[in-house]
Amino acid sequence: MTDNAIITVIKPDKDAREIGELYRKWVLSAGDTIRLAHACGKRLIAKKEQVGHGNWLRWLDDNADVLRFKSRFTAAKLMRFARECALTAHLDEATAIAYSRQLWGNDDAANSDNDDLDLDELLRDEDGKLTPQARRFIKEERTRKVVEARDRRDAREIALGAKQRALPQKKYNVVYADAAWKFRLWGGDTGMLKVADNHYPCMRLSDIASLDVPSICADDCALFMCATVPMLPHAFYVMDAWGFPCFNPDCFDDDDPETIAYKTNWAWVKPKTGTGYQNLNQHEHLLLATRGKIPAPAPGTQWSSVIFAPRGRHSEKPAAFYEMIEHFYPNLPKIELFARKARPGWDAWGLEAPALGGGGP
C-alpha cells in the first residue's frame, strides 16, 4: 500500500439497515407464523366436521366479523395447508419461506384453473353466488358422469343380451312381474344419471306388452304386477295386453264385475320420502288381476292393503311381496318375470334371472 492510497469507508444506508432489521425479525417470527397458520387450519378442519356438511359456508359467514378472513378462500387455503403439510420441530429460513409462498403465493385458489380444494369450500362467492370455477367444475362433472352412465348401461345391455332366454314352455297359476319400465326423467342429459337404465336394461312399453306372457298363464291364473305411482297407467295397459282385461272400456260390465280382471292392490309404504314432481313419493303399488277360477284368500287370512317395509337396492321389492303371494298360493306353480335373484319354489325369467337347478325355465 502506498502512502497515497485512499481508503473509502461506505456508510450503511439508513433505510437498508432498517429493512434488514425488519427482515431478520420476520425470519425469526416466520416459523411461529407458519405454526399458527397450521394450527388455524387444523381447527378449521375440526370445526367443519363438527358443523356438518351443508352448514360450513353459513358458519363462515356468521362468524366473519370474528374470523376476519379476507374471504372464504382464506379458510380454504389454511385447511389445505394443514392437510398437506406436516411441520417439523425446527423450521429453517428456506422452509418457512417455502411454506409462506405455498400459503399466500401465486397459487391463489380464486384465480387458479388447477386448484384441488374441496368444492364445498369454494362453491359460492361472498354474495352467495356460484363462482365461475364452481360452475365449470359442476358442468364438467355432470358431462363426465353422463358419459360414464351411458357406457356402463351399453356394456351391461350387451352382456345381458347374450343371456336372453325365451319364455318357458310351461303353464303357471301365479305370475309375478316387476317390469323393466323405461321412465324418462326431466333434466336432459343430467336426468340420465338417475334413470333405471343405469341399473338394468329397460324396455319400451310396447315391447313389454308384446311379450308372449299369455302363453305361460294357466286358464286359472293370478297376475301380480309391480308399479310405481307414475307407471300405473302403463301397468294396467300391460295387464290388459297379457290377457287380464282391466284397461279396455269395452270390458266394463256393471252387471258382471268378473269381466274386469283387476281386483285390488297393495301399497308398499317406505320409511322415508323419495323424489317426485307433483309430490314426494313414498309408496309403490302391487296390483292384482285374476282370470278363471283362481281362489281368493280364505276369510281371515287376507293381508292388510298397506305393507310397511324398508327400501332395498334400486328397484328391489320387499320380501313381504313374495311372502304374501306364497301365503295365498303355497301349492300353485309360480314364476317371477324380470327376476334378478333366485327364490326357492319359484321359476324365474329375465335378462338377469339366475338359473334354478332343476326348477328353472
Secondary structure in CASP SS format (residue, H / E / C, confidence):
PFRMAT SS
TARGET T0000
AUTHOR 0000-0000-0000
METHOD secondary structure of the structure
MODEL  1
M C 1.00
T C 1.00
D C 1.00
N C 1.00
A C 1.00
I C 1.00
I C 1.00
T C 1.00
V C 1.00
I C 1.00
K C 1.00
P C 1.00
D C 1.00
K H 1.00
D H 1.00
A H 1.00
R H 1.00
E H 1.00
I H 1.00
G H 1.00
E H 1.00
L H 1.00
Y H 1.00
R H 1.00
K H 1.00
W H 1.00
V H 1.00
L H 1.00
S H 1.00
A H 1.00
G H 1.00
D H 1.00
T H 1.00
I H 1.00
R H 1.00
L H 1.00
A H 1.00
H H 1.00
A H 1.00
C H 1.00
G H 1.00
K H 1.00
R H 1.00
L H 1.00
I H 1.00
A H 1.00
K H 1.00
K H 1.00
E H 1.00
Q H 1.00
V H 1.00
G C 1.00
H C 1.00
G C 1.00
N C 1.00
W H 1.00
L H 1.00
R H 1.00
W H 1.00
L H 1.00
D H 1.00
D H 1.00
N C 1.00
A H 1.00
D H 1.00
V H 1.00
L H 1.00
R C 1.00
F C 1.00
K C 1.00
S C 1.00
R H 1.00
F H 1.00
T H 1.00
A H 1.00
A H 1.00
K H 1.00
L H 1.00
M H 1.00
R H 1.00
F H 1.00
A H 1.00
R H 1.00
E H 1.00
C C 1.00
A C 1.00
L C 1.00
T C 1.00
A C 1.00
H C 1.00
L C 1.00
D C 1.00
E H 1.00
A H 1.00
T H 1.00
A H 1.00
I H 1.00
A H 1.00
Y H 1.00
S H 1.00
R H 1.00
Q H 1.00
L H 1.00
W H 1.00
G C 1.00
N C 1.00
D C 1.00
D C 1.00
A C 1.00
A C 1.00
N C 1.00
S C 1.00
D C 1.00
N C 1.00
D C 1.00
D C 1.00
L C 1.00
D C 1.00
L H 1.00
D H 1.00
E H 1.00
L H 1.00
L C 1.00
R E 1.00
D C 1.00
E C 1.00
D C 1.00
G C 1.00
K C 1.00
L E 1.00
T C 1.00
P H 1.00
Q H 1.00
A H 1.00
R H 1.00
R H 1.00
F H 1.00
I H 1.00
K H 1.00
E H 1.00
E H 1.00
R H 1.00
T H 1.00
R H 1.00
K H 1.00
V H 1.00
V H 1.00
E H 1.00
A H 1.00
R H 1.00
D H 1.00
R H 1.00
R H 1.00
D H 1.00
A H 1.00
R H 1.00
E H 1.00
I H 1.00
A H 1.00
L H 1.00
G H 1.00
A C 1.00
K C 1.00
Q C 1.00
R C 1.00
A C 1.00
L C 1.00
P C 1.00
Q C 1.00
K C 1.00
K C 1.00
Y E 1.00
N E 1.00
V E 1.00
V E 1.00
Y E 1.00
A E 1.00
D C 1.00
A C 1.00
A C 1.00
W E 1.00
K C 1.00
F C 1.00
R C 1.00
L C 1.00
W C 1.00
G C 1.00
G H 1.00
D H 1.00
T H 1.00
G H 1.00
M H 1.00
L H 1.00
K C 1.00
V C 1.00
A H 1.00
D H 1.00
N H 1.00
H C 1.00
Y C 1.00
P C 1.00
C C 1.00
M E 1.00
R C 1.00
L H 1.00
S H 1.00
D H 1.00
I H 1.00
A H 1.00
S C 1.00
L C 1.00
D C 1.00
V H 1.00
P H 1.00
S H 1.00
I H 1.00
C E 1.00
A E 1.00
D E 1.00
D E 1.00
C E 1.00
A E 1.00
L E 1.00
F E 1.00
M E 1.00
C E 1.00
A E 1.00
T E 1.00
V H 1.00
P H 1.00
M H 1.00
L H 1.00
P H 1.00
H H 1.00
A H 1.00
F H 1.00
Y H 1.00
V H 1.00
M H 1.00
D H 1.00
A H 1.00
W C 1.00
G C 1.00
F C 1.00
P C 1.00
C C 1.00
F C 1.00
N C 1.00
P H 1.00
D H 1.00
C H 1.00
F C 1.00
D C 1.00
D C 1.00
D C 1.00
D C 1.00
P H 1.00
E H 1.00
T H 1.00
I C 1.00
A C 1.00
Y E 1.00
K E 1.00
T E 1.00
N E 1.00
W E 1.00
A E 1.00
W E 1.00
V E 1.00
K C 1.00
P C 1.00
K C 1.00
T C 1.00
G C 1.00
T C 1.00
G C 1.00
Y C 1.00
Q C 1.00
N C 1.00
L C 1.00
N C 1.00
Q C 1.00
H E 1.00
E E 1.00
H E 1.00
L E 1.00
L E 1.00
L E 1.00
A E 1.00
T E 1.00
R E 1.00
G C 1.00
K C 1.00
I C 1.00
P C 1.00
A C 1.00
P C 1.00
A C 1.00
P C 1.00
G C 1.00
T C 1.00
Q C 1.00
W C 1.00
S C 1.00
S C 1.00
V E 1.00
I E 1.00
F E 1.00
A C 1.00
P C 1.00
R C 1.00
G C 1.00
R C 1.00
H C 1.00
S C 1.00
E C 1.00
K C 1.00
P C 1.00
A H 1.00
A H 1.00
F H 1.00
Y H 1.00
E H 1.00
M H 1.00
I H 1.00
E H 1.00
H H 1.00
F H 1.00
Y C 1.00
P C 1.00
N C 1.00
L C 1.00
P C 1.00
K E 1.00
I E 1.00
E E 1.00
L E 1.00
F C 1.00
A C 1.00
R C 1.00
K C 1.00
A C 1.00
R C 1.00
P C 1.00
G C 1.00
W C 1.00
D E 1.00
A E 1.00
W E 1.00
G C 1.00
L C 1.00
E C 1.00
A C 1.00
P C 1.00
A C 1.00
L C 1.00
G C 1.00
G C 1.00
G C 1.00
G C 1.00
P C 1.00
END
